[in-house]
Amino acid sequence: MQGSANINVMIKAARIAGRSLVKDFREVENLQVSSKGAGDFVSKADIAAEKIIRDILMEARPTYGWVGEESAPVEGKDPTRRWIVDPLDGTTNFLHGLPHWGVSIALEHKGEIVAAVIFDAAKDELYWAEKGNGAWMNDARLRVSNRNKLIESVFATGIPNGAKGDLPDTLRDLARISPVCAGVRRWGAGALDLAYVAAGRYEGFWERGMKVWDVAAGILLIKEAGGLVQAIDPEGDVLNDGDIVCGNEQMFEKFAQIIRSK
């Protein structure tokens, strides 16, 4: 599948940043790390990866805006388009030597995500999608799972640490969903969780309080793979609110009803 000029430059940026991160990952014990708060860390590798991505994308499309996790936002001359980037999703995994983390890049046009790349550099799995052109992992077309029974389904979520106010909500969610499904996974990289829903590895995913750079690329991947994505509050907005529930079409209503129940 041949992508557009935009998706090609996004893939280029993700691969180069991914290679830089893999090099640092091999020497993770030597990384200089500074704390940004409880359970949330940033490393030199993280900041360097964002600079690589930003330099490549802004050189290719200098009029586009920019939103990145590790740098100040930029209002572009073209107010309808912006890059949304998480250079290292799964930083805590990365810093603990766990090979489950990724680079996430999305392109937003008039409030809608139109192109997306998530690169799992440790496993060399490149997920990408463009609006209307499907979702892909490397050269394979992606489709969400077709399972339709809760008891056969695996779901994923993020479990916040105690410093975050939504921990009680998540624990209540787990108490409701765990007895009726095949399992719940917490792998610590939200962008990859969303990519795994698109790939049919999970039947669904939910989490509260995610940032726009955590969800932007994954939203398009799931939609283009045939899945459904909504805010946990049916009147909410996933990109702005960060409260997301998603899954395959057969399972979505049952799953979302459990997560939304009070």
N, C-alpha and C positions, 0 to 999 in steps of 0.2 A: 504494500500500500504506500503510495507516494503522497506525502503531506504537502501542505502549502509552504510558502516562504516563511510565514510566522512559526509554524510548528517545527520547521527544520532548524530555525535559529534557537528555538526553545530547547530542542533536543541537544543541539551542539552545546549550549550553555550548561544543561544538566549533566551531560557526560563529562565535560571538562571539570566542572565543580565536583562531580562524583569521584573522578580520579584523584583530585586533590584531597578529598576527604578520606578515601581509602588509604592513601599514603600516611595521613596522620593517624588513622585508625590503627594501623600496624604499630604505631608508637604511642598508643593512647596513654600509657603511664607517664609519658614526658610532657603531655599537654599542660599548658598553663591555663588554669580555670578560675574564673571569678564568679561568685554567687550573684544571682539576680533576685533571690528570694527563696523561700522554702521549696525545695524540690524542683527548682528551675535554674538551670545553669547555662552559661555561655562560654565558649572556648575560642581560642584563637582560630581554630580550624573552622568554626561556625562563621565567624566574621570574614575570614578569608574567602570562604565559599560564596558568601553573599556578594562580596566585591567582584569575584570572577563573573558571577551571573549578571550582576548589574552592568558591568562594563560591556559585556557582550550584547545584552539586550538593548541597552541605551545607545550603543553605537549603531546597532541595526535599525532601531526605531527611536530616534532622538526626541520625537514629539510626544511620545506616549508618557503617561504618568507612571508612578512607581509606588508600591507599598511592599515593604519587606520587614521581616521580623526584627532584624538587627540594625536598621538604619531609618532615618527620618523619611517620611513620605515626600514625594515630589508631585506637584501639580503639573501635568504636561501641557504643552501648547495645544494638543488635541485633547479636549476635556472628555471625550467620549470613550477613550481607551486608556487602560492602565495595566501594568504588570502586577501580579500578586505573587509574592515569592516567600517560601520558607526554605532557606538554604540547607537546613539540617533538622528535619522532623524526627524526633526520637533522640534528642540530645543526651538524655540520661542513659539510654541504652548504649549510645556511642561511648560515653565516658566510662561505662562499666565494662567495655569490651564485648558487648552483646551485639551480634551482627544483624540487627534489625532496626534500620533507620533509612531515611530517604531524603531526596531533594524534590521539592514540589514547586512547580511553576504554572501559573494560570494567566490567561489573557482575558480581561473583561472588556466588553464593548456595550456601552449604553446600559450598564447595570446587569448584563448577562455574561456568564462565562462562555466563551466561544472556542477556546483552545486550552489544552491541559497536558502537562507532562509530570509524571511522578517516576523518579529513577531510584530503584533499590540497587545502589552501586555494589553493595557487598555480595549480592546474588546475581548481578548483571541482568536484572529484570527491568525493562523500560516500558512503562505504561504511558499511553498517550491517546488523545482523542481530539477530534474537532467536531463542532456542531454540524450534525447532518451526515457525518462521514464515519460513524461508528467508533468503537473503542478497541484498542489493540494492546497486546503485550509482546514486545519485540515484533515479530512478523505474524503473530497469531491473533485472529479476531476474538474479542472477548464477548461472552454472554453471561448474564447473571445466572445463578443456580435455578433449577426448575423444581426443587423440592417444595412440597405444599403441605407438609405435616410438621407442626411445631416440634413434636417429640423426636423427629429426625434431623432437626436443624441446629446449626451452630451459629451463635451470635457473638459479636465482639463489642466491647465498650472501653472507655477509659475510666479508671477508678481514681478520683482525685485524692490528693493527700489531705490530711486533717486540717491544713491551713485554709482550705477552700470550702466555701459555704455550701456547696452542692453535694458534699459527701453523703448526708442523710438521704437525699433524693436518690442517689445512685444505689445506696444500700437497699432502699425500698424496691427499686427496680429489680435488683438482683434477687431479692426474696420472692418476687412475683414470677420472673422469667425462668429462673434456674430449675424449678421443679417440673416445668412443662416442655423443656427443650433438651437437646442432646449435649449441650455444653455452652459455656460462655468463656471467651478468651479475652485476656487483657495483655496485649503485647507491647504497649507503650509507644506506638507511632501511629497517630490518627490518620495521616495521609495514606499510609500503607494499609490500614484497616479498610479505608474506603476503596482503595484499589483492589483489595481482596474480595470485597463485595462485588465489584464489577467483574472480577475473574471467576465468580462462582465458588470461591473458597469458603466464604461465609454466606449465610442466608440473609443476614442483616447486621446493622451496626447502629448504635445510638450513643450520644454523649452530650453533655451540657457544657456551656462555657467555652466552646472552642473559638479560636481566633479565625479571622477571615483567611489567613494564609494556611491554616490547617485544613480547611474544607474546600477551598475554591476549586482546585484541580479535581479532587475526588468527586465533587458533585457532577461535573460533566462526564467523567468516566462512567459513573453508574448510570446516568441517563442514557448515554450512548450505547451502553451494554444492555439496555432494556429494563433497567430498574427504576424504582421510584425514590425520590428524595423529598422530604418535607421537614419543616420545623416541628419540634415537639409540640409547641403551641400551634394548632392549625392556622391561627391568624398571624403567626410570626413570620419572620424572614430569616432563612438559614444564614445567609452571608452576614447580615447585620447582628443577629442575635446569637449565633454560634451554638444553638440548641438543635441537634439534628437527629432524625430517625430515618433510616433508609433500608431498602431491601428489595428482594425480587417481588414481582407483581403478585404472584400466588400467595405469598406469605405476608405481605405488607400490612394489610388491614388488621389481621390477628395480632401481629407483632406490635404495631403502633398503638393499638388499643390497650395492650398491657402496659406499655411505657407511659401512655398518657393518663392512665387511670390514677385517681387521687387516693 
